[in-house]
Amino acid sequence: MTSEKGAQMGTEEAPAQRRGGARKAWPATFDTSVANQARMYDYLLGGKDNYAADREAVDAILTIYPEMAFTARANRAFLGRAVCFLAGDAGIRQFLDIGTGIPTANNTHQVAQAIAPESRVVYVDYDPIVLAHARALLTSDGAGATDYIDADLRDTGVILSQAAGLLDFAKPVAVSLIAILNAIPDDDDPHAIVATLMDAVPSGSYLALTHMASDLLDRETQDGLEGLRDRMPKHFTSRSREEVARFFADMDLVEPGLVRVEEWRQQPGSAPDSADRSSMWCGVGRKR
């Protein structure tokens, strides 16, 4: 991106999609002058795939909600621990990761296939930024497989029909929804969306999710974040612990239950060094 036009509109070679030997290319065009959720998260995690607009948006949030950086890192660390549990203790070999985000270290397929090389992983996102980086997700262990679906979480029919090209829905599947349900407003009925996904997988499947917590943010912080609404790429809906627990209806929560992301199954001696606390609930549930 050397021209002024290129600085405003970044274009990368589109990744190829692997599904039964067929490969499909998507155009990946995006405006780098506007903050983007995936790039903002990348910046919080210390990544390099972000631009000035993303950094400015994050810095504005941090003045009001300084714990956001810790929360982002703790959220990512939870994903790794959850996948370790699912592939290891729970014996899951199929993963449906919705709301993938820009690839960083320890992506779902890398963690799962390090434990069980035959693991199959389908990633889902609709962000062109993520599509442009999807080639990194499509590098799988030879014994396993990965795939990428371009779809919105609300398009459950599209997700399930295309994921069936790689995943066997007659066998247990782990569905992960990491910090994505915050972007689904109440009007779109996020609980019904999750129920539809979990209805499609058999008993013994798992749901892993994280969600911004309205009851872990004080009113001053919530009001301050609301004041930044026009500067954000999306409006986020935080929810209470009770509302998040409803996503696990008819499931058995894995110990320690519904907790802050940094509290879920930390190894002894590996707790965060800082005294920061996240503002995000997390849990892993097993379908009965």
C-alpha angles and dihedrals in degrees: 000000000000104000126075088248090051091052090056098041117033119199126187131181106275117246123245121244119226115213121143092333094305119120125203127189125212128197110242112202124157142165112245093189091072124067114254126203096225093048092046090054089047089054092050089052092051096255129149100224096095140092139216094272091054094048092047092051092049093046090052090053092047091058088062101028109027092170090069093090092053091044091054093051093045090049091054092047090052090058091057093049092046093052090047089054094045096048094037116032096020097042095225116165100176126066132185107194110189119189094026102178127196110327116258131161121311098024116184096264092047094052095042096045092048086063099032113015092196092063117129120213131188116193121202129195136135098204114114089214090060092043089056090057097039093104087079090057093051095065104100138174109267093246095051136045141223133199136183128218124196102216144120118249088241090061093077094157092056092046095049096044094049095041088056087071089074107014126066106222091195087072129059117284130190111224114199124195104177114184092328103106089068086072093056112086122217090252089068091053101232092191090060090049092054091045090054092052093047093045087061095058126069132247111288093042121125139223120208118184145158127201137182109256121229091191092054093056121074119232094253091056093046091050091048092052090048088055089059093053095111091054095052124089090227138014111247125214114208117199138201126254089256092053092048091048089059090068087069096056112152091010133108112237115229114235130300086033125208108355142140112294094249091053099057111109098323113182114244109273094013099094115130114278094225127078091231120126124208125233096219132099121216139180146161119219133188119220112236 
